[in-house]
Amino acid sequence: MVWDEDTRDAAPFMTKPVAHHHPPIMMQAGFIRPMDLSGPPWGIPIRVTPFKAKHSSDVPNAMGMVVELLDEAGATQVRLGYTADTEYFDELAVHLKDCHILIAHISQPTNEELKSSTQGKKDHLGYRGTIRLMKECRPRLGLIGEFWAGFADLRIDLVKGIRSLSGCEEVFPAGIGMNIQLPGGGIQCTECGEYGPAKQIRVSPPTDLFGNLSYLCPACQLG
Ligand SMILES: [Zn+2]
């Protein structure tokens, strides 16, 4: 279970102790540094490089991170970027450059953002911040999450726009039931369970309001 102290303190109803498989990782908010978990006591071939994110004032310690999956020689096999909740800022693309997979929290775009390409969003990436990040980082696979969807389910429409305006074709709305194969970055078809290249996968909207998206391989689509 991934759980940070700020969230734990803010959500006292989740006080049941968690059984960890490994010693918990302590990332100091005021002293951000890379952590290599390959050695003892963890023995997990992962390097985590957190960075300070720019979220609302009630979450002063917000952090994004890059997680590198390492091979036995300690070389990076997969570089995975995670924005967490943050608004766009210039160094964000520097922190997240060269990622194979980039996970970005978009949140609900404002009306102003949808009308103007120069309008940013406070506290979250929003539509324009997500486009800018994808355009600057150009990951092999972009995954968009935290749509919020308080007004409408815009997941597919927003990602269509992000693809078009960022020039990155391999961007997908992430969702429950979406599985990614590592290190290759293939996406699992939610119908047959086979993994296929991201560019062959088509996303279909849910049949019920705000339901799960389907990720379909060519064999499972009826053209
Ligand atoms: Zn299939």
Residues whose N, C-alpha, C, O or C-beta is under 5 A from the ligand:
A	BS01	ZN	C189 E191 C192 G193 C217 C220
